[in-house]
Amino acid sequence: MSHFLPFENIILTTKLSKEQTFIRLTDNIEAEKSFGFGSHNTTYSKPYIGQIIGDNFEIKRAISYRNSFLPQIKGKVYSEFDGTKIKVNMKPQDFVLVFMTIWFGGVFIGCVATIFALFTQEFTPFFLIPFGMLLFGIALLYGAFKTESSTSKKDLTRIFEAKIQ
């Protein structure tokens, strides 16, 4: 079932110690700037924004544009005898997941209604619209999320000098 959801769970392994890993992480994240009235073009000096809480971290890429499909990255750092293991979970924002679930539900109902209508009416190109919307939604959700998550995976492997298991 998890193959059908826009989530990614990866494990990074690095030769860095746990302390060095957190130093690298600290060097590459900064706190998110709060919303204010006026310009929303907030600039950051580091590539990621977020926080470290104990052995866990929550980050997202610092971008100067709006992207609802930007992965929310949660990770946990573990010491290993030959380095460090970092378990990472990436998923879209909760709002995006709720919105897309409602949207897919409506489109699914439209597809079912269209299939029933095909048995009672003559085919017209209008019947293809719900199926086109379904394909567009899948392509948008997975395409946008996977593009952004692959960028984050490359960044994380570079920051931690790590390999993905």
C-alpha positions in Angstrom: 0.0 0.0 0.0 2.9 2.4 0.8 4.0 2.2 -2.9 0.7 4.0 -3.8 1.2 6.9 -1.3 3.5 9.9 -1.9 5.8 9.1 1.0 9.5 8.2 1.0 11.4 6.4 3.7 15.1 6.2 3.3 18.1 5.3 5.4 21.3 7.2 5.0 24.6 5.8 6.2 27.7 7.9 6.8 31.2 7.5 8.1 30.7 10.7 10.2 30.2 10.4 13.9 26.8 11.3 15.4 28.3 14.6 16.7 29.8 15.4 13.3 26.4 14.6 11.7 24.6 17.1 13.9 27.3 19.7 13.3 26.7 19.3 9.5 23.0 19.5 10.0 23.3 22.6 12.2 25.5 24.2 9.6 22.8 23.7 6.9 19.6 24.7 8.7 18.2 27.8 10.3 14.9 28.6 12.0 11.9 29.4 9.9 11.1 33.1 9.8 7.7 34.0 11.0 5.0 35.4 8.8 4.5 39.1 8.7 2.5 41.7 6.9 4.1 42.8 3.7 6.6 40.9 1.5 6.4 37.2 1.7 9.7 36.8 -0.2 11.7 35.7 2.8 15.3 34.8 2.0 17.4 32.3 4.0 21.2 32.0 4.2 21.1 28.2 4.6 19.6 25.6 2.3 17.2 24.2 4.8 14.9 25.5 7.5 13.7 23.6 10.5 14.8 22.4 13.9 16.7 19.7 15.8 15.0 18.1 18.8 17.3 15.6 20.6 18.3 12.9 18.1 15.5 14.0 15.7 15.2 16.7 13.2 12.4 18.3 11.1 13.4 20.3 8.0 12.3 21.4 4.6 14.2 23.1 1.8 14.4 26.9 2.0 12.9 28.2 -1.2 12.0 31.7 -2.3 8.8 30.6 -4.1 5.6 28.8 -3.0 5.5 25.0 -3.5 2.8 23.0 -1.8 4.5 19.7 -2.8 7.8 20.5 -1.0 8.5 17.4 1.2 8.4 17.7 5.0 11.5 15.9 6.1 11.7 14.1 9.5 14.7 12.2 10.5 16.3 10.4 13.4 20.1 9.9 13.9 21.5 6.7 15.3 25.1 5.9 16.2 26.6 2.8 14.6 29.9 1.1 15.3 31.3 2.3 11.9 29.6 5.7 11.6 26.0 7.0 11.7 22.6 5.9 10.4 20.0 8.5 9.6 16.4 7.3 9.1 14.5 9.9 7.0 10.8 10.2 6.2 9.6 12.5 3.5 6.0 13.4 2.9 3.9 16.2 1.5 2.4 18.8 3.9 -0.7 17.5 5.7 -2.9 20.2 4.1 -1.9 18.8 0.6 -2.7 15.2 1.6 -6.1 16.2 3.0 -6.9 18.4 -0.1 -5.8 15.7 -2.6 -7.7 13.0 -0.7 -10.9 15.0 -1.0 -10.2 15.9 -4.6 -9.4 12.3 -5.6 -12.6 11.2 -3.8 -14.7 13.6 -5.9 -13.0 12.6 -9.1 -13.4 8.9 -8.2 -17.2 9.4 -7.8 -17.2 11.2 -11.1 -15.4 8.2 -12.8 -17.9 5.7 -11.3 -20.8 7.9 -12.4 -19.3 8.1 -15.9 -18.9 4.3 -16.1 -22.6 3.8 -15.1 -23.6 6.5 -17.6 -21.8 4.7 -20.4 -24.3 1.8 -20.0 -27.3 4.0 -20.5 -26.0 6.7 -22.9 -24.1 7.0 -26.1 -20.4 7.7 -25.7 -19.2 11.4 -26.1 -15.8 12.9 -25.4 -17.3 14.5 -22.3 -17.1 11.1 -20.6 -13.2 11.3 -20.7 -13.0 14.4 -18.5 -13.2 12.6 -15.1 -10.5 10.1 -16.2 -8.3 12.9 -17.5 -8.7 14.7 -14.1 -7.7 11.5 -12.3 -4.6 11.1 -14.4 -3.7 14.8 -14.1 -4.1 14.6 -10.3 -1.9 11.5 -10.0 0.8 13.0 -12.3 0.7 16.3 -10.4 0.9 14.7 -6.9 3.6 12.2 -7.7 5.5 14.2 -10.3 5.8 17.3 -8.2 6.6 15.4 -4.9 9.1 13.0 -6.5 10.9 15.9 -8.2 11.3 17.8 -4.9 12.1 14.7 -2.9 14.9 13.7 -5.3 16.4 17.1 -4.8 16.3 16.7 -1.0 17.8 13.2 -1.2 20.8 14.6 -3.2 21.2 17.4 -0.8 21.1 15.1 2.3 23.6 12.7 0.8 25.9 15.6 0.0 25.5 17.3 3.5 26.2 14.0 5.4 28.6 12.5 2.9 26.2 9.6 3.0 24.9 6.8 0.8 21.3 5.7 0.6 20.8 2.1 1.7 
